[in-house]
Amino acid sequence: MMSDEAKPDVETERSRKVRQRRLGDQLRRIYEDVTTEPVPDEFLNLLEQADQSSNKK
């Protein structure tokens, strides 16, 4: 038999799952916002320059 100390506390486990779910929801919301943002022109120019440089090699 398990002692009371060895048994997982149901409320602690439930609280942990709620925190994990809330964190996951917030991360998904943030990630979704980032993926819908336009790519800055400066970054696109750098990528284009890198492509041209690698094609010359």
Secondary structure, 3 states (H helix, E strand, C coil): CCCCCCCCCHHHHHHHHHHHHHHHHHHHHHHHHHHCCCCCHHHHHHHHHHHHHHHHC
